[in-house]
Amino acid sequence: MPHVIIGSCLNPVGKDRPGAAKQDEYVQIRPDGSLVGHVLYQTVDPGTSQERLEPYIVFTPANCPPPSARTVVGHSGTGVPRLDQDGNWHVYNAGQGPTSGRWRLNNSGDTLVLCDSTGREVSRKHFGANHCDLIQKIAVAVGVGVIASGSAAAAYGELD
């Protein structure tokens, strides 16, 4: 099975504002082997004549998941790549290239595209304005943290 984009949180709890934590915005990928050289793209200026895909996360040897990672969670903002207790590898987009973490996911919806090291598309998924604020509240209530999983997330289109 190839790498697959499986979930997202485009519009977390709270308002987007300068200085606000961006880390609650994320995209989830189910990896199948190494992601070194892969690039996760997101839509910029959707619905305009300037619409285009721009790199959201560039996977390098320094930020790629270990083989034991069940999912890769690509966050907006800053942080140190890490493996959590549930096997989720967390990686952050700040400091990568000329964009240096300025990209946030579009609250109204986003198309995300994962390309391999040759530029070939391996996964594409469009998410509408999703309900991750609700999903996060449910996840916290049942003790699974901010990464949504299970039937509640699937009911709102957060996971495949």
C-alpha positions as CSV (number, residue, x, y, z in Angstrom):
1,M,0.0,0.0,0.0
2,P,1.4,3.4,-0.9
3,H,1.7,6.4,1.5
4,V,-1.9,7.8,2.0
5,I,-3.2,11.1,3.3
6,I,-5.8,10.0,5.9
7,G,-6.9,13.0,7.9
8,S,-6.6,16.6,8.8
9,C,-7.5,19.4,11.2
10,L,-7.8,22.6,9.1
11,N,-9.6,24.8,11.6
12,P,-8.7,24.0,15.2
13,V,-10.4,25.6,18.2
14,G,-9.7,29.3,18.5
15,K,-9.2,32.1,16.1
16,D,-6.4,32.4,13.5
17,R,-4.4,35.4,14.6
18,P,-0.9,36.6,14.5
19,G,1.1,34.9,17.3
20,A,-1.5,32.2,17.8
21,A,-0.3,28.6,18.1
22,K,-0.4,27.0,14.7
23,Q,0.5,23.5,15.9
24,D,-3.1,22.4,16.2
25,E,-3.5,22.5,12.4
26,Y,-2.3,19.2,11.0
27,V,-2.4,16.6,8.2
28,Q,-2.2,12.9,8.9
29,I,-0.4,10.5,6.6
30,R,-0.3,6.7,6.8
31,P,3.3,5.9,5.7
32,D,4.5,2.9,3.8
33,G,8.2,3.0,3.9
34,S,10.5,6.0,3.8
35,L,9.2,9.5,3.2
36,V,12.7,11.0,2.6
37,G,12.4,13.3,-0.4
38,H,8.6,13.4,-0.4
39,V,6.8,16.7,-0.3
40,L,3.4,17.4,1.1
41,Y,1.8,20.3,-0.8
42,Q,-1.2,22.4,0.2
43,T,-3.5,24.8,-1.8
44,V,-2.6,28.4,-1.6
45,D,-5.1,31.1,-2.7
46,P,-7.9,28.6,-3.4
47,G,-10.7,29.7,-5.7
48,T,-8.7,32.5,-7.2
49,S,-6.8,33.0,-10.4
50,Q,-3.6,32.6,-8.2
51,E,-4.6,29.2,-6.9
52,R,-1.5,26.9,-6.7
53,L,0.1,24.1,-4.7
54,E,3.0,25.1,-2.4
55,P,5.1,22.9,-0.2
56,Y,3.6,22.4,3.3
57,I,6.2,19.9,4.6
58,V,9.4,18.7,2.9
59,F,10.5,15.4,4.3
60,T,14.3,15.2,5.0
61,P,16.4,12.6,6.8
62,A,16.2,14.9,9.9
63,N,12.3,14.9,10.1
64,C,11.3,11.5,8.6
65,P,9.5,9.0,10.9
66,P,11.1,5.9,12.3
67,P,9.9,2.6,10.8
68,S,7.8,2.1,14.0
69,A,5.6,5.1,13.3
70,R,1.9,4.2,12.5
71,T,1.0,7.7,11.2
72,V,2.8,10.9,10.4
73,V,1.2,14.1,11.7
74,G,2.4,17.2,9.8
75,H,1.8,20.3,11.9
76,S,1.8,24.0,11.0
77,G,4.2,26.0,13.2
78,T,7.2,25.0,15.2
79,G,8.2,22.0,17.2
80,V,10.7,19.2,17.5
81,P,10.0,16.0,15.5
82,R,9.0,13.3,17.9
83,L,7.2,9.9,18.3
84,D,4.3,9.9,20.7
85,Q,3.2,7.0,22.9
86,D,0.5,5.9,20.3
87,G,3.1,5.7,17.5
88,N,2.3,9.0,15.8
89,W,5.3,10.8,14.4
90,H,4.9,14.6,14.7
91,V,6.8,16.9,12.3
92,Y,6.4,20.7,11.9
93,N,6.6,22.9,8.8
94,A,8.3,26.0,10.3
95,G,11.8,26.7,9.3
96,Q,11.5,24.8,6.0
97,G,12.7,26.8,3.0
98,P,11.6,30.3,2.0
99,T,8.2,29.9,3.5
100,S,9.6,29.1,6.9
101,G,6.3,28.0,8.5
102,R,4.1,30.8,7.2
103,W,1.8,28.3,5.6
104,R,-1.3,27.5,7.5
105,L,-4.1,25.3,6.3
106,N,-7.1,26.9,4.8
107,N,-10.0,26.9,7.3
108,S,-12.6,26.8,4.5
109,G,-11.1,23.6,2.9
110,D,-7.8,22.5,1.4
111,T,-6.5,20.1,-1.2
112,L,-3.4,18.3,0.0
113,V,-1.0,16.4,-2.3
114,L,1.8,14.1,-1.4
115,C,4.5,13.7,-4.1
116,D,7.5,11.3,-4.0
117,S,11.1,12.3,-4.5
118,T,10.7,12.2,-8.3
119,G,7.7,14.6,-8.1
120,R,5.1,11.8,-8.9
121,E,1.8,12.2,-7.0
122,V,1.3,9.4,-4.6
123,S,-1.8,10.7,-2.7
124,R,-4.3,13.5,-3.0
125,K,-7.1,14.4,-0.7
126,H,-9.5,17.3,-0.5
127,F,-10.9,18.3,2.9
128,G,-13.8,20.7,3.2
129,A,-14.2,22.9,6.2
130,N,-13.8,20.2,8.7
131,H,-15.0,19.8,12.3
132,C,-11.7,19.2,14.0
133,D,-12.7,21.6,16.8
134,L,-15.5,19.2,17.7
135,I,-13.3,16.2,17.0
136,Q,-10.6,17.6,19.3
137,K,-13.2,18.1,22.1
138,I,-14.4,14.5,21.7
139,A,-10.8,13.2,21.6
140,V,-9.9,15.0,24.8
141,A,-13.1,13.8,26.5
142,V,-12.2,10.2,25.8
143,G,-8.6,10.6,26.5
144,V,-6.9,10.2,23.1
145,G,-5.3,13.6,22.8
146,V,-5.6,16.0,19.9
147,I,-5.2,13.5,17.1
148,A,-8.6,12.4,16.1
149,S,-9.3,8.7,15.6
150,G,-12.2,6.3,15.5
151,S,-15.8,6.5,14.5
152,A,-16.4,10.1,15.6
153,A,-13.6,11.3,13.4
154,A,-14.8,9.2,10.5
155,A,-18.4,10.5,10.9
156,Y,-17.1,14.0,10.2
157,G,-14.8,13.0,7.3
158,E,-11.6,13.5,9.3
159,L,-10.3,10.0,8.6
160,D,-10.6,7.4,5.9
